[in-house]
């Protein structure tokens, strides 16, 4: 076919042309670019168009489905190849505009006319809506496209004029250091998450100006006509980001009207990332940075994406409706876009979408098509997939607005702006009213086992432990699948080829477990018939050891690591250090748990406070409550760096530390007082089962797990937990300087690096592996075991929502999970008598990571 030999040549042409555009400072011209309407009739035609798009050879101005039309712009340098492609796949086309530049000049002329008229007619200040008649409808106009300054000025004026209704928040900064503003509208003045929230964003794609104006019209109606739209505010709060891509919007206004992406200049060759492809849910690489759909270097790599994710995380518990506004195409789309599989509530999403479409038609608007996003010409994930899949927002839509009377996509006549905005507002009303009836809490009762109810009280007399040893890849696979699907199995060690892993099960499942293992020829031994007796024996050993080495609490010099510290001991020690070493240490509370315990962080810097001018090592321990040795190893490092700082002067001179030694305080206390084997936090999941696995709850590739009663339950939504939010906020505070992230766990004797959500290696995999091996070698030199170093998914299994993947997605170049050595068959964790050896050896490993962090630049 003609297309085969054209592919490489076309890509080269686009790369060279795109590179030339990057160097231009003047207004981008589109002379002799042509607009076509294409009528797509079969899969071959759709696939060919998709290939052209992926390679950056076509610019889609509107989207469509099979047996529908799409509008595309063609580069004059590709005109001959384009016509050959049309003939080759017999694609029907219609030329609708000979010269795109003439459209742009006409639009520019209209903007100039409006600017002149505005100079003659000063804009009036909006009036408080004490009554509908008192509102001055001329206060703002929707007969021109507003600049970013106009938009931000209007938002700030509303906040001053309506302090009991409006708040304006800066949710992040762009690559070019512009603020990303969100406005909240609530009858309480601020959103307290007691009512359902509708989250709306617009302008993710810079050139889609009708989306910005429709979001502004929504703000205008909710605020300046609050009385008239009381139903939308009575039981619903609103968060609206009218310009999600400020840099791109300004660039489209001043330089290149058809610019779509952000303005991240760090990409090789071509500037910008498509923010709607950058969200960390089923993210995938695209061909090169010069394409309009370039998804970025890594998931969540862009500052604008990160700002939206943090906002979503902050209000995750109350967001019941998510609407991402785009243009154009006359579509109401719902998840998923990355795959053809329907979502569980697809019928509800479709029915509500139809109501919104009908509302537009009732006022004389166009007919919107409603359907799953994957029904378009190609598969692609987006922000709606992320909100639905990662945060569990059950109503998430992308609205592709009307193309206007002329049907020229982004180039809409000024007299059409308000018409489209009013049509969109009718949709907003439908979605807002539906959000108002959504429940604010989810209390799901699942069929948890009676045995798990016993575990809530902390008794394990009815539990047994097996040693299992997979010798083949097939055996390991079935064991891992079993691990991830059975609610009544608890692996104390991660199954690995040729190594023993301990498995706890209920006694009543004894027969079923052995039948399963024998069916797959997996070697096993029953090593404990009463788990509670194991725990009692472990406790007796630790108590006896503690008596022999009782700590002298009056002297810091006698701090010992021969017993497992309680949370009170840990926090008291941190506070002692802050008081005694105020030129080196700061202790702060970064959040509160479900049971209202503080989550404390300690910073170590020779400058006293961390000013983010030196590389930061960010570390946490104890995110899994029962992993006490991890907590103690972190505490040992704190002890050494603070009380013996003179021994590490060189390392501390170029590196700062932010450490959260107990990331799960409620769970940690619960393991000390009630249930030694508790893993999760202590938030109530339902009547029977408590807790969320915090290491599955982070908003990067988050995914649902089976039930609340599993040990790895990921929560009802990403970032649903207070502890998760606290760590996210701490990382966000220091993210400009964090160059090393370390999550300390027990146990398994492994050093793991991203990605873990899928079998994908991080771009700097070789560097991560090399540094991990250096840390391992330091541990061995200190007399420790030889840890396995490798990619998380390769060494273990895929897992979503983990802290190391999340940190790496923020741009932290070195991110690791460290699984420390374990306690053998006689207990879940180390005997206390082994703590001094393990913590001191682990410190040798941690020092390697810290030294390397000090060599890293703060320039991205």
Secondary structure as UniProt FT lines:
FT   HELIX           2..22
FT   TURN            31..32
FT   STRAND          34..40
FT   HELIX           43..54
FT   TURN            55..56
FT   STRAND          59..60
FT   TURN            66..67
FT   STRAND          68..74
FT   HELIX           76..78
FT   HELIX           79..89
FT   STRAND          92..97
FT   HELIX           100..120
FT   HELIX           132..134
FT   TURN            137..138
FT   HELIX           148..161
FT   TURN            163..165
FT   STRAND          166..173
FT   TURN            175..176
FT   STRAND          179..185
FT   TURN            187..188
FT   STRAND          196..202
FT   TURN            206..207
FT   HELIX           209..224
FT   TURN            225..229
FT   HELIX           230..234
FT   STRAND          236..241
FT   HELIX           246..254
FT   TURN            257..258
FT   TURN            265..266
FT   HELIX           275..277
FT   TURN            289..290
FT   TURN            292..293
FT   TURN            299..300
FT   HELIX           303..314
FT   TURN            315..318
FT   STRAND          319..327
FT   STRAND          331..334
FT   TURN            344..345
FT   HELIX           346..362
FT   TURN            363..364
FT   STRAND          369..372
FT   HELIX           373..375
FT   HELIX           383..391
FT   STRAND          396..401
FT   TURN            404..407
FT   TURN            409..410
FT   HELIX           414..416
FT   HELIX           417..436
FT   HELIX           450..456
FT   TURN            457..458
FT   TURN            461..462
FT   STRAND          463..469
FT   HELIX           473..485
FT   TURN            487..488
FT   STRAND          489..491
FT   TURN            497..498
FT   STRAND          499..506
FT   HELIX           507..509
FT   HELIX           510..519
FT   TURN            520..521
FT   STRAND          523..528
FT   HELIX           531..548
FT   TURN            553..554
FT   HELIX           556..558
FT   HELIX           567..580
FT   TURN            582..584
FT   STRAND          585..592
FT   TURN            594..595
FT   STRAND          598..604
FT   TURN            606..607
FT   STRAND          615..621
FT   TURN            625..626
FT   HELIX           628..643
FT   HELIX           645..648
FT   HELIX           649..652
FT   STRAND          655..660
FT   HELIX           665..673
FT   TURN            676..677
FT   HELIX           694..696
FT   TURN            708..709
FT   TURN            711..712
FT   TURN            718..719
FT   HELIX           722..734
FT   TURN            735..737
FT   STRAND          738..746
FT   STRAND          750..753
FT   TURN            763..764
FT   HELIX           765..781
FT   TURN            782..783
FT   STRAND          788..791
FT   HELIX           792..795
FT   HELIX           803..809
FT   TURN            810..811
FT   STRAND          814..820
FT   HELIX           824..826
FT   HELIX           832..834
FT   HELIX           835..853
FT   TURN            854..855
//
